Amino acid sequence: MVCETVTMPGGGRAIVCSSHKRQRCKCGRDAFLLCDWKVPGKTSGTCDAPICHACAFSPATGKDLCREHKAAFFAWHSSRNSEAARG
């Protein structure tokens, strides 16, 4: 069992124990979100990389992307705009 001390919003502290270690974002912060970029080869259908609020990019309500897929989103968006301009 993994236990960690958590600082509460009011300044208090709590000890939280679970059977799983808390996931961390690549930056090292606690990850509260998972990347929603579609990945056809995965069982879940999405990337599911753990991401923190500071690193997450939200292109739409309820959708969060990791940094890698944020770049992929902008590349995809740019290609759609150039296709529309052509025609």
PDB file of N, CA, C and O in Angstrom:
ATOM      1  N   MET A   1       0.845  -1.172   0.000  1.00  0.00           N
ATOM      2  CA  MET A   1       0.000   0.000   0.000  1.00  0.00           C
ATOM      3  C   MET A   1       0.887   1.231   0.000  1.00  0.00           C
ATOM      4  O   MET A   1       1.873   1.311   0.732  1.00  0.00           O
ATOM      5  N   VAL A   2       0.513   2.186  -0.837  1.00  0.00           N
ATOM      6  CA  VAL A   2       1.255   3.427  -0.964  1.00  0.00           C
ATOM      7  C   VAL A   2       0.504   4.520  -0.218  1.00  0.00           C
ATOM      8  O   VAL A   2      -0.695   4.709  -0.428  1.00  0.00           O
ATOM      9  N   CYS A   3       1.210   5.245   0.657  1.00  0.00           N
ATOM     10  CA  CYS A   3       0.609   6.349   1.402  1.00  0.00           C
ATOM     11  C   CYS A   3       1.392   7.620   1.111  1.00  0.00           C
ATOM     12  O   CYS A   3       2.614   7.590   0.971  1.00  0.00           O
ATOM     13  N   GLU A   4       0.684   8.727   1.023  1.00  0.00           N
ATOM     14  CA  GLU A   4       1.357  10.003   0.837  1.00  0.00           C
ATOM     15  C   GLU A   4       0.635  11.089   1.621  1.00  0.00           C
ATOM     16  O   GLU A   4      -0.567  11.000   1.873  1.00  0.00           O
ATOM     17  N   THR A   5       1.386  12.110   1.998  1.00  0.00           N
ATOM     18  CA  THR A   5       0.820  13.240   2.714  1.00  0.00           C
ATOM     19  C   THR A   5       0.369  14.268   1.691  1.00  0.00           C
ATOM     20  O   THR A   5       1.131  14.647   0.801  1.00  0.00           O
ATOM     21  N   VAL A   6      -0.870  14.716   1.820  1.00  0.00           N
ATOM     22  CA  VAL A   6      -1.459  15.667   0.883  1.00  0.00           C
ATOM     23  C   VAL A   6      -1.806  16.940   1.640  1.00  0.00           C
ATOM     24  O   VAL A   6      -2.419  16.885   2.705  1.00  0.00           O
ATOM     25  N   THR A   7      -1.415  18.090   1.092  1.00  0.00           N
ATOM     26  CA  THR A   7      -1.773  19.375   1.680  1.00  0.00           C
ATOM     27  C   THR A   7      -3.139  19.777   1.141  1.00  0.00           C
ATOM     28  O   THR A   7      -3.347  19.830  -0.071  1.00  0.00           O
ATOM     29  N   MET A   8      -4.049  20.054   2.033  1.00  0.00           N
ATOM     30  CA  MET A   8      -5.422  20.399   1.685  1.00  0.00           C
ATOM     31  C   MET A   8      -5.515  21.893   1.355  1.00  0.00           C
ATOM     32  O   MET A   8      -4.661  22.669   1.786  1.00  0.00           O
ATOM     33  N   PRO A   9      -6.542  22.309   0.596  1.00  0.00           N
ATOM     34  CA  PRO A   9      -6.679  23.716   0.214  1.00  0.00           C
ATOM     35  C   PRO A   9      -6.692  24.691   1.387  1.00  0.00           C
ATOM     36  O   PRO A   9      -6.205  25.813   1.242  1.00  0.00           O
ATOM     37  N   GLY A  10      -7.238  24.303   2.555  1.00  0.00           N
ATOM     38  CA  GLY A  10      -7.296  25.181   3.717  1.00  0.00           C
ATOM     39  C   GLY A  10      -6.005  25.216   4.516  1.00  0.00           C
ATOM     40  O   GLY A  10      -5.923  25.907   5.531  1.00  0.00           O
ATOM     41  N   GLY A  11      -4.992  24.475   4.066  1.00  0.00           N
ATOM     42  CA  GLY A  11      -3.708  24.454   4.752  1.00  0.00           C
ATOM     43  C   GLY A  11      -3.497  23.232   5.627  1.00  0.00           C
ATOM     44  O   GLY A  11      -2.384  22.997   6.098  1.00  0.00           O
ATOM     45  N   GLY A  12      -4.539  22.451   5.853  1.00  0.00           N
ATOM     46  CA  GLY A  12      -4.408  21.232   6.629  1.00  0.00           C
ATOM     47  C   GLY A  12      -3.692  20.152   5.832  1.00  0.00           C
ATOM     48  O   GLY A  12      -3.419  20.324   4.644  1.00  0.00           O
ATOM     49  N   ARG A  13      -3.393  19.053   6.484  1.00  0.00           N
ATOM     50  CA  ARG A  13      -2.716  17.951   5.813  1.00  0.00           C
ATOM     51  C   ARG A  13      -3.478  16.668   6.073  1.00  0.00           C
ATOM     52  O   ARG A  13      -4.107  16.503   7.118  1.00  0.00           O
ATOM     53  N   ALA A  14      -3.417  15.769   5.117  1.00  0.00           N
ATOM     54  CA  ALA A  14      -4.078  14.467   5.257  1.00  0.00           C
ATOM     55  C   ALA A  14      -3.149  13.392   4.721  1.00  0.00           C
ATOM     56  O   ALA A  14      -2.323  13.650   3.845  1.00  0.00           O
ATOM     57  N   ILE A  15      -3.289  12.189   5.252  1.00  0.00           N
ATOM     58  CA  ILE A  15      -2.538  11.045   4.747  1.00  0.00           C
ATOM     59  C   ILE A  15      -3.512  10.210   3.932  1.00  0.00           C
ATOM     60  O   ILE A  15      -4.546   9.766   4.432  1.00  0.00           O
ATOM     61  N   VAL A  16      -3.167  10.005   2.675  1.00  0.00           N
ATOM     62  CA  VAL A  16      -4.018   9.256   1.760  1.00  0.00           C
ATOM     63  C   VAL A  16      -3.282   7.981   1.360  1.00  0.00           C
ATOM     64  O   VAL A  16      -2.143   8.029   0.897  1.00  0.00           O
ATOM     65  N   CYS A  17      -3.946   6.847   1.543  1.00  0.00           N
ATOM     66  CA  CYS A  17      -3.352   5.556   1.201  1.00  0.00           C
ATOM     67  C   CYS A  17      -4.183   4.875   0.121  1.00  0.00           C
ATOM     68  O   CYS A  17      -5.413   4.927   0.139  1.00  0.00           O
ATOM     69  N   SER A  18      -3.496   4.238  -0.813  1.00  0.00           N
ATOM     70  CA  SER A  18      -4.181   3.478  -1.857  1.00  0.00           C
ATOM     71  C   SER A  18      -3.284   2.339  -2.312  1.00  0.00           C
ATOM     72  O   SER A  18      -2.115   2.260  -1.936  1.00  0.00           O
ATOM     73  N   SER A  19      -3.842   1.475  -3.114  1.00  0.00           N
ATOM     74  CA  SER A  19      -3.061   0.347  -3.608  1.00  0.00           C
ATOM     75  C   SER A  19      -2.251   0.729  -4.846  1.00  0.00           C
ATOM     76  O   SER A  19      -1.441  -0.063  -5.328  1.00  0.00           O
ATOM     77  N   HIS A  20      -2.470   1.948  -5.362  1.00  0.00           N
ATOM     78  CA  HIS A  20      -1.752   2.408  -6.549  1.00  0.00           C
ATOM     79  C   HIS A  20      -0.986   3.684  -6.248  1.00  0.00           C
ATOM     80  O   HIS A  20      -1.460   4.550  -5.513  1.00  0.00           O
ATOM     81  N   LYS A  21       0.203   3.788  -6.826  1.00  0.00           N
ATOM     82  CA  LYS A  21       0.971   5.010  -6.690  1.00  0.00           C
ATOM     83  C   LYS A  21       0.339   6.079  -7.576  1.00  0.00           C
ATOM     84  O   LYS A  21      -0.070   5.792  -8.702  1.00  0.00           O
ATOM     85  N   ARG A  22       0.259   7.305  -7.075  1.00  0.00           N
ATOM     86  CA  ARG A  22      -0.327   8.403  -7.842  1.00  0.00           C
ATOM     87  C   ARG A  22       0.485   8.610  -9.118  1.00  0.00           C
ATOM     88  O   ARG A  22       1.716   8.598  -9.100  1.00  0.00           O
ATOM     89  N   GLN A  23      -0.224   8.797 -10.212  1.00  0.00           N
ATOM     90  CA  GLN A  23       0.451   9.030 -11.473  1.00  0.00           C
ATOM     91  C   GLN A  23       1.015  10.440 -11.510  1.00  0.00           C
ATOM     92  O   GLN A  23       0.464  11.367 -10.917  1.00  0.00           O
ATOM     93  N   ARG A  24       2.113  10.578 -12.212  1.00  0.00           N
ATOM     94  CA  ARG A  24       2.780  11.871 -12.324  1.00  0.00           C
ATOM     95  C   ARG A  24       2.867  12.272 -13.792  1.00  0.00           C
ATOM     96  O   ARG A  24       2.998  11.435 -14.686  1.00  0.00           O
ATOM     97  N   CYS A  25       2.790  13.565 -14.003  1.00  0.00           N
ATOM     98  CA  CYS A  25       2.977  14.154 -15.323  1.00  0.00           C
ATOM     99  C   CYS A  25       4.469  14.068 -15.665  1.00  0.00           C
ATOM    100  O   CYS A  25       5.292  13.865 -14.772  1.00  0.00           O
ATOM    101  N   LYS A  26       4.819  14.216 -16.919  1.00  0.00           N
ATOM    102  CA  LYS A  26       6.238  14.197 -17.308  1.00  0.00           C
ATOM    103  C   LYS A  26       7.029  15.297 -16.610  1.00  0.00           C
ATOM    104  O   LYS A  26       8.239  15.161 -16.427  1.00  0.00           O
ATOM    105  N   CYS A  27       6.360  16.394 -16.213  1.00  0.00           N
ATOM    106  CA  CYS A  27       7.045  17.498 -15.537  1.00  0.00           C
ATOM    107  C   CYS A  27       7.328  17.171 -14.067  1.00  0.00           C
ATOM    108  O   CYS A  27       8.086  17.885 -13.411  1.00  0.00           O
ATOM    109  N   GLY A  28       6.722  16.093 -13.545  1.00  0.00           N
ATOM    110  CA  GLY A  28       6.944  15.693 -12.163  1.00  0.00           C
ATOM    111  C   GLY A  28       5.799  16.004 -11.218  1.00  0.00           C
ATOM    112  O   GLY A  28       5.762  15.490 -10.100  1.00  0.00           O
ATOM    113  N   ARG A  29       4.859  16.844 -11.652  1.00  0.00           N
ATOM    114  CA  ARG A  29       3.709  17.185 -10.802  1.00  0.00           C
ATOM    115  C   ARG A  29       2.697  16.036 -10.787  1.00  0.00           C
ATOM    116  O   ARG A  29       2.713  15.164 -11.655  1.00  0.00           O
ATOM    117  N   ASP A  30       1.815  16.059  -9.776  1.00  0.00           N
ATOM    118  CA  ASP A  30       0.730  15.082  -9.716  1.00  0.00           C
ATOM    119  C   ASP A  30      -0.149  15.237 -10.954  1.00  0.00           C
ATOM    120  O   ASP A  30      -0.469  16.354 -11.362  1.00  0.00           O
ATOM    121  N   ALA A  31      -0.532  14.121 -11.542  1.00  0.00           N
ATOM    122  CA  ALA A  31      -1.378  14.135 -12.737  1.00  0.00           C
ATOM    123  C   ALA A  31      -2.818  13.845 -12.343  1.00  0.00           C
ATOM    124  O   ALA A  31      -3.114  12.805 -11.754  1.00  0.00           O
ATOM    125  N   PHE A  32      -3.701  14.763 -12.668  1.00  0.00           N
ATOM    126  CA  PHE A  32      -5.116  14.593 -12.371  1.00  0.00           C
ATOM    127  C   PHE A  32      -5.925  14.351 -13.638  1.00  0.00           C
ATOM    128  O   PHE A  32      -7.129  14.105 -13.567  1.00  0.00           O
ATOM    129  N   LEU A  33      -5.276  14.420 -14.791  1.00  0.00           N
ATOM    130  CA  LEU A  33      -5.942  14.271 -16.074  1.00  0.00           C
ATOM    131  C   LEU A  33      -5.242  13.215 -16.916  1.00  0.00           C
ATOM    132  O   LEU A  33      -4.094  12.859 -16.649  1.00  0.00           O
ATOM    133  N   LEU A  34      -5.933  12.720 -17.928  1.00  0.00           N
ATOM    134  CA  LEU A  34      -5.347  11.804 -18.899  1.00  0.00           C
ATOM    135  C   LEU A  34      -5.548  12.404 -20.288  1.00  0.00           C
ATOM    136  O   LEU A  34      -6.572  13.033 -20.556  1.00  0.00           O
ATOM    137  N   CYS A  35      -4.573  12.209 -21.165  1.00  0.00           N
ATOM    138  CA  CYS A  35      -4.641  12.741 -22.518  1.00  0.00           C
ATOM    139  C   CYS A  35      -5.763  12.060 -23.304  1.00  0.00           C
ATOM    140  O   CYS A  35      -5.889  10.835 -23.286  1.00  0.00           O
ATOM    141  N   ASP A  36      -6.571  12.860 -23.990  1.00  0.00           N
ATOM    142  CA  ASP A  36      -7.725  12.374 -24.743  1.00  0.00           C
ATOM    143  C   ASP A  36      -7.474  12.242 -26.247  1.00  0.00           C
ATOM    144  O   ASP A  36      -8.418  12.035 -27.010  1.00  0.00           O
ATOM    145  N   TRP A  37      -6.217  12.359 -26.684  1.00  0.00           N
ATOM    146  CA  TRP A  37      -5.910  12.237 -28.112  1.00  0.00           C
ATOM    147  C   TRP A  37      -6.242  10.821 -28.569  1.00  0.00           C
ATOM    148  O   TRP A  37      -5.874   9.849 -27.909  1.00  0.00           O
ATOM    149  N   LYS A  38      -6.935  10.707 -29.695  1.00  0.00           N
ATOM    150  CA  LYS A  38      -7.348   9.396 -30.193  1.00  0.00           C
ATOM    151  C   LYS A  38      -6.150   8.606 -30.708  1.00  0.00           C
ATOM    152  O   LYS A  38      -5.367   9.094 -31.523  1.00  0.00           O
ATOM    153  N   VAL A  39      -6.025   7.371 -30.213  1.00  0.00           N
ATOM    154  CA  VAL A  39      -4.973   6.451 -30.625  1.00  0.00           C
ATOM    155  C   VAL A  39      -5.643   5.121 -30.967  1.00  0.00           C
ATOM    156  O   VAL A  39      -5.970   4.349 -30.067  1.00  0.00           O
ATOM    157  N   PRO A  40      -5.852   4.844 -32.257  1.00  0.00           N
ATOM    158  CA  PRO A  40      -6.605   3.660 -32.661  1.00  0.00           C
ATOM    159  C   PRO A  40      -6.050   2.334 -32.134  1.00  0.00           C
ATOM    160  O   PRO A  40      -6.831   1.414 -31.889  1.00  0.00           O
ATOM    161  N   GLY A  41      -4.751   2.203 -31.952  1.00  0.00           N
ATOM    162  CA  GLY A  41      -4.159   0.940 -31.542  1.00  0.00           C
ATOM    163  C   GLY A  41      -4.319   0.592 -30.067  1.00  0.00           C
ATOM    164  O   GLY A  41      -4.028  -0.535 -29.666  1.00  0.00           O
ATOM    165  N   LYS A  42      -4.774   1.533 -29.261  1.00  0.00           N
ATOM    166  CA  LYS A  42      -4.915   1.285 -27.824  1.00  0.00           C
ATOM    167  C   LYS A  42      -6.319   0.797 -27.497  1.00  0.00           C
ATOM    168  O   LYS A  42      -7.292   1.190 -28.141  1.00  0.00           O
ATOM    169  N   THR A  43      -6.412  -0.056 -26.496  1.00  0.00           N
ATOM    170  CA  THR A  43      -7.702  -0.601 -26.079  1.00  0.00           C
ATOM    171  C   THR A  43      -8.676   0.504 -25.685  1.00  0.00           C
ATOM    172  O   THR A  43      -9.855   0.444 -26.033  1.00  0.00           O
ATOM    173  N   SER A  44      -8.194   1.509 -24.962  1.00  0.00           N
ATOM    174  CA  SER A  44      -9.058   2.602 -24.522  1.00  0.00           C
ATOM    175  C   SER A  44      -9.440   3.541 -25.667  1.00  0.00           C
ATOM    176  O   SER A  44     -10.442   4.250 -25.586  1.00  0.00           O
ATOM    177  N   GLY A  45      -8.641   3.540 -26.726  1.00  0.00           N
ATOM    178  CA  GLY A  45      -8.900   4.421 -27.860  1.00  0.00           C
ATOM    179  C   GLY A  45      -8.272   5.795 -27.738  1.00  0.00           C
ATOM    180  O   GLY A  45      -8.341   6.595 -28.671  1.00  0.00           O
ATOM    181  N   THR A  46      -7.649   6.083 -26.574  1.00  0.00           N
ATOM    182  CA  THR A  46      -7.000   7.385 -26.372  1.00  0.00           C
ATOM    183  C   THR A  46      -5.596   7.203 -25.807  1.00  0.00           C
ATOM    184  O   THR A  46      -5.250   6.125 -25.324  1.00  0.00           O
ATOM    185  N   CYS A  47      -4.797   8.252 -25.869  1.00  0.00           N
ATOM    186  CA  CYS A  47      -3.406   8.229 -25.405  1.00  0.00           C
ATOM    187  C   CYS A  47      -3.302   7.845 -23.929  1.00  0.00           C
ATOM    188  O   CYS A  47      -2.510   6.975 -23.565  1.00  0.00           O
ATOM    189  N   ASP A  48      -4.096   8.491 -23.086  1.00  0.00           N
ATOM    190  CA  ASP A  48      -4.139   8.233 -21.642  1.00  0.00           C
ATOM    191  C   ASP A  48      -2.855   8.566 -20.893  1.00  0.00           C
ATOM    192  O   ASP A  48      -2.648   8.070 -19.786  1.00  0.00           O
ATOM    193  N   ALA A  49      -1.984   9.399 -21.475  1.00  0.00           N
ATOM    194  CA  ALA A  49      -0.791   9.826 -20.744  1.00  0.00           C
ATOM    195  C   ALA A  49      -1.235  10.683 -19.565  1.00  0.00           C
ATOM    196  O   ALA A  49      -2.088  11.555 -19.733  1.00  0.00           O
ATOM    197  N   PRO A  50      -0.677  10.459 -18.376  1.00  0.00           N
ATOM    198  CA  PRO A  50      -1.045  11.288 -17.224  1.00  0.00           C
ATOM    199  C   PRO A  50      -0.506  12.706 -17.391  1.00  0.00           C
ATOM    200  O   PRO A  50       0.665  12.890 -17.724  1.00  0.00           O
ATOM    201  N   ILE A  51      -1.366  13.720 -17.158  1.00  0.00           N
ATOM    202  CA  ILE A  51      -0.955  15.112 -17.300  1.00  0.00           C
ATOM    203  C   ILE A  51      -1.503  15.949 -16.144  1.00  0.00           C
ATOM    204  O   ILE A  51      -2.596  15.699 -15.635  1.00  0.00           O
ATOM    205  N   CYS A  52      -0.720  16.943 -15.748  1.00  0.00           N
ATOM    206  CA  CYS A  52      -1.150  17.860 -14.692  1.00  0.00           C
ATOM    207  C   CYS A  52      -1.928  19.010 -15.323  1.00  0.00           C
ATOM    208  O   CYS A  52      -1.938  19.161 -16.544  1.00  0.00           O
ATOM    209  N   HIS A  53      -2.573  19.812 -14.498  1.00  0.00           N
ATOM    210  CA  HIS A  53      -3.357  20.945 -15.004  1.00  0.00           C
ATOM    211  C   HIS A  53      -2.474  21.978 -15.710  1.00  0.00           C
ATOM    212  O   HIS A  53      -2.908  22.598 -16.680  1.00  0.00           O
ATOM    213  N   ALA A  54      -1.240  22.168 -15.234  1.00  0.00           N
ATOM    214  CA  ALA A  54      -0.350  23.169 -15.827  1.00  0.00           C
ATOM    215  C   ALA A  54       0.114  22.768 -17.222  1.00  0.00           C
ATOM    216  O   ALA A  54       0.309  23.636 -18.074  1.00  0.00           O
ATOM    217  N   CYS A  55       0.294  21.490 -17.472  1.00  0.00           N
ATOM    218  CA  CYS A  55       0.785  21.025 -18.773  1.00  0.00           C
ATOM    219  C   CYS A  55      -0.333  20.702 -19.758  1.00  0.00           C
ATOM    220  O   CYS A  55      -0.087  20.603 -20.960  1.00  0.00           O
ATOM    221  N   ALA A  56      -1.547  20.537 -19.267  1.00  0.00           N
ATOM    222  CA  ALA A  56      -2.661  20.143 -20.132  1.00  0.00           C
ATOM    223  C   ALA A  56      -3.074  21.276 -21.072  1.00  0.00           C
ATOM    224  O   ALA A  56      -3.060  22.451 -20.705  1.00  0.00           O
ATOM    225  N   PHE A  57      -3.438  20.891 -22.285  1.00  0.00           N
ATOM    226  CA  PHE A  57      -4.006  21.815 -23.269  1.00  0.00           C
ATOM    227  C   PHE A  57      -5.417  21.327 -23.558  1.00  0.00           C
ATOM    228  O   PHE A  57      -5.613  20.146 -23.847  1.00  0.00           O
ATOM    229  N   SER A  58      -6.398  22.212 -23.485  1.00  0.00           N
ATOM    230  CA  SER A  58      -7.803  21.836 -23.702  1.00  0.00           C
ATOM    231  C   SER A  58      -8.337  22.480 -24.972  1.00  0.00           C
ATOM    232  O   SER A  58      -8.717  23.651 -24.953  1.00  0.00           O
ATOM    233  N   PRO A  59      -8.372  21.735 -26.083  1.00  0.00           N
ATOM    234  CA  PRO A  59      -8.874  22.287 -27.337  1.00  0.00           C
ATOM    235  C   PRO A  59     -10.402  22.408 -27.364  1.00  0.00           C
ATOM    236  O   PRO A  59     -10.956  23.129 -28.193  1.00  0.00           O
ATOM    237  N   ALA A  60     -11.072  21.707 -26.463  1.00  0.00           N
ATOM    238  CA  ALA A  60     -12.542  21.744 -26.366  1.00  0.00           C
ATOM    239  C   ALA A  60     -12.928  21.369 -24.941  1.00  0.00           C
ATOM    240  O   ALA A  60     -12.126  20.794 -24.206  1.00  0.00           O
ATOM    241  N   THR A  61     -14.136  21.691 -24.560  1.00  0.00           N
ATOM    242  CA  THR A  61     -14.619  21.381 -23.223  1.00  0.00           C
ATOM    243  C   THR A  61     -14.554  19.871 -22.979  1.00  0.00           C
ATOM    244  O   THR A  61     -15.057  19.077 -23.773  1.00  0.00           O
ATOM    245  N   GLY A  62     -13.935  19.501 -21.882  1.00  0.00           N
ATOM    246  CA  GLY A  62     -13.850  18.092 -21.510  1.00  0.00           C
ATOM    247  C   GLY A  62     -12.769  17.310 -22.224  1.00  0.00           C
ATOM    248  O   GLY A  62     -12.668  16.097 -22.039  1.00  0.00           O
ATOM    249  N   LYS A  63     -11.953  17.973 -23.042  1.00  0.00           N
ATOM    250  CA  LYS A  63     -10.855  17.316 -23.765  1.00  0.00           C
ATOM    251  C   LYS A  63      -9.545  17.918 -23.302  1.00  0.00           C
ATOM    252  O   LYS A  63      -9.377  19.138 -23.292  1.00  0.00           O
ATOM    253  N   ASP A  64      -8.611  17.050 -22.916  1.00  0.00           N
ATOM    254  CA  ASP A  64      -7.301  17.494 -22.454  1.00  0.00           C
ATOM    255  C   ASP A  64      -6.233  16.745 -23.235  1.00  0.00           C
ATOM    256  O   ASP A  64      -6.352  15.543 -23.475  1.00  0.00           O
ATOM    257  N   LEU A  65      -5.181  17.468 -23.632  1.00  0.00           N
ATOM    258  CA  LEU A  65      -4.103  16.860 -24.402  1.00  0.00           C
ATOM    259  C   LEU A  65      -2.763  17.055 -23.693  1.00  0.00           C
ATOM    260  O   LEU A  65      -2.524  18.082 -23.057  1.00  0.00           O
ATOM    261  N   CYS A  66      -1.897  16.052 -23.815  1.00  0.00           N
ATOM    262  CA  CYS A  66      -0.534  16.150 -23.295  1.00  0.00           C
ATOM    263  C   CYS A  66       0.260  17.067 -24.237  1.00  0.00           C
ATOM    264  O   CYS A  66      -0.237  17.448 -25.298  1.00  0.00           O
ATOM    265  N   ARG A  67       1.468  17.413 -23.855  1.00  0.00           N
ATOM    266  CA  ARG A  67       2.272  18.343 -24.658  1.00  0.00           C
ATOM    267  C   ARG A  67       2.554  17.802 -26.045  1.00  0.00           C
ATOM    268  O   ARG A  67       2.516  18.548 -27.023  1.00  0.00           O
ATOM    269  N   GLU A  68       2.840  16.498 -26.143  1.00  0.00           N
ATOM    270  CA  GLU A  68       3.129  15.897 -27.451  1.00  0.00           C
ATOM    271  C   GLU A  68       1.916  15.998 -28.371  1.00  0.00           C
ATOM    272  O   GLU A  68       2.050  16.333 -29.548  1.00  0.00           O
ATOM    273  N   HIS A  69       0.750  15.711 -27.838  1.00  0.00           N
ATOM    274  CA  HIS A  69      -0.446  15.730 -28.675  1.00  0.00           C
ATOM    275  C   HIS A  69      -0.994  17.140 -28.867  1.00  0.00           C
ATOM    276  O   HIS A  69      -1.801  17.371 -29.768  1.00  0.00           O
ATOM    277  N   LYS A  70      -0.569  18.077 -28.037  1.00  0.00           N
ATOM    278  CA  LYS A  70      -0.889  19.490 -28.288  1.00  0.00           C
ATOM    279  C   LYS A  70      -0.226  19.898 -29.597  1.00  0.00           C
ATOM    280  O   LYS A  70      -0.852  20.547 -30.435  1.00  0.00           O
ATOM    281  N   ALA A  71       1.039  19.519 -29.776  1.00  0.00           N
ATOM    282  CA  ALA A  71       1.758  19.821 -31.016  1.00  0.00           C
ATOM    283  C   ALA A  71       1.091  19.126 -32.202  1.00  0.00           C
ATOM    284  O   ALA A  71       0.955  19.721 -33.272  1.00  0.00           O
ATOM    285  N   ALA A  72       0.676  17.877 -32.021  1.00  0.00           N
ATOM    286  CA  ALA A  72      -0.004  17.142 -33.086  1.00  0.00           C
ATOM    287  C   ALA A  72      -1.335  17.804 -33.434  1.00  0.00           C
ATOM    288  O   ALA A  72      -1.713  17.852 -34.605  1.00  0.00           O
ATOM    289  N   PHE A  73      -2.047  18.313 -32.433  1.00  0.00           N
ATOM    290  CA  PHE A  73      -3.312  19.002 -32.667  1.00  0.00           C
ATOM    291  C   PHE A  73      -3.095  20.237 -33.528  1.00  0.00           C
ATOM    292  O   PHE A  73      -3.839  20.461 -34.483  1.00  0.00           O
ATOM    293  N   PHE A  74      -2.073  21.054 -33.201  1.00  0.00           N
ATOM    294  CA  PHE A  74      -1.817  22.258 -33.975  1.00  0.00           C
ATOM    295  C   PHE A  74      -1.380  21.930 -35.398  1.00  0.00           C
ATOM    296  O   PHE A  74      -1.737  22.650 -36.331  1.00  0.00           O
ATOM    297  N   ALA A  75      -0.614  20.857 -35.579  1.00  0.00           N
ATOM    298  CA  ALA A  75      -0.227  20.425 -36.928  1.00  0.00           C
ATOM    299  C   ALA A  75      -1.460  20.000 -37.719  1.00  0.00           C
ATOM    300  O   ALA A  75      -1.608  20.362 -38.886  1.00  0.00           O
ATOM    301  N   TRP A  76      -2.337  19.239 -37.087  1.00  0.00           N
ATOM    302  CA  TRP A  76      -3.577  18.796 -37.729  1.00  0.00           C
ATOM    303  C   TRP A  76      -4.453  20.001 -38.084  1.00  0.00           C
ATOM    304  O   TRP A  76      -4.983  20.095 -39.190  1.00  0.00           O
ATOM    305  N   HIS A  77      -4.593  20.921 -37.119  1.00  0.00           N
ATOM    306  CA  HIS A  77      -5.427  22.110 -37.319  1.00  0.00           C
ATOM    307  C   HIS A  77      -4.874  22.965 -38.460  1.00  0.00           C
ATOM    308  O   HIS A  77      -5.635  23.473 -39.284  1.00  0.00           O
ATOM    309  N   SER A  78      -3.572  23.121 -38.505  1.00  0.00           N
ATOM    310  CA  SER A  78      -2.912  23.914 -39.558  1.00  0.00           C
ATOM    311  C   SER A  78      -3.139  23.279 -40.924  1.00  0.00           C
ATOM    312  O   SER A  78      -3.404  23.984 -41.898  1.00  0.00           O
ATOM    313  N   SER A  79      -3.040  21.958 -41.005  1.00  0.00           N
ATOM    314  CA  SER A  79      -3.228  21.285 -42.299  1.00  0.00           C
ATOM    315  C   SER A  79      -4.682  21.409 -42.770  1.00  0.00           C
ATOM    316  O   SER A  79      -4.937  21.524 -43.969  1.00  0.00           O
ATOM    317  N   ARG A  80      -5.620  21.387 -41.842  1.00  0.00           N
ATOM    318  CA  ARG A  80      -7.046  21.551 -42.208  1.00  0.00           C
ATOM    319  C   ARG A  80      -7.298  22.968 -42.735  1.00  0.00           C
ATOM    320  O   ARG A  80      -8.056  23.158 -43.686  1.00  0.00           O
ATOM    321  N   ASN A  81      -6.656  23.959 -42.107  1.00  0.00           N
ATOM    322  CA  ASN A  81      -6.839  25.338 -42.547  1.00  0.00           C
ATOM    323  C   ASN A  81      -6.237  25.561 -43.932  1.00  0.00           C
ATOM    324  O   ASN A  81      -6.820  26.269 -44.753  1.00  0.00           O
ATOM    325  N   SER A  82      -5.076  24.962 -44.198  1.00  0.00           N
ATOM    326  CA  SER A  82      -4.450  25.144 -45.514  1.00  0.00           C
ATOM    327  C   SER A  82      -5.246  24.412 -46.591  1.00  0.00           C
ATOM    328  O   SER A  82      -5.310  24.881 -47.727  1.00  0.00           O
ATOM    329  N   GLU A  83      -5.854  23.274 -46.259  1.00  0.00           N
ATOM    330  CA  GLU A  83      -6.708  22.566 -47.220  1.00  0.00           C
ATOM    331  C   GLU A  83      -7.942  23.396 -47.544  1.00  0.00           C
ATOM    332  O   GLU A  83      -8.359  23.456 -48.701  1.00  0.00           O
ATOM    333  N   ALA A  84      -8.523  24.030 -46.550  1.00  0.00           N
ATOM    334  CA  ALA A  84      -9.724  24.850 -46.753  1.00  0.00           C
ATOM    335  C   ALA A  84      -9.387  26.075 -47.620  1.00  0.00           C
ATOM    336  O   ALA A  84     -10.198  26.503 -48.441  1.00  0.00           O
ATOM    337  N   ALA A  85      -8.202  26.623 -47.428  1.00  0.00           N
ATOM    338  CA  ALA A  85      -7.796  27.799 -48.200  1.00  0.00           C
ATOM    339  C   ALA A  85      -7.594  27.453 -49.679  1.00  0.00           C
ATOM    340  O   ALA A  85      -7.845  28.277 -50.559  1.00  0.00           O
ATOM    341  N   ARG A  86      -7.135  26.218 -49.940  1.00  0.00           N
ATOM    342  CA  ARG A  86      -6.925  25.786 -51.329  1.00  0.00           C
ATOM    343  C   ARG A  86      -8.243  25.532 -52.036  1.00  0.00           C
ATOM    344  O   ARG A  86      -8.364  25.677 -53.252  1.00  0.00           O
ATOM    345  N   GLY A  87      -9.231  25.146 -51.229  1.00  0.00           N
ATOM    346  CA  GLY A  87     -10.372  24.878 -51.760  1.00  0.00           C
ATOM    347  C   GLY A  87     -11.527  24.603 -52.286  1.00  0.00           C
ATOM    348  O   GLY A  87     -11.708  24.759 -53.494  1.00  0.00           O
TER     349      GLY A  87
END
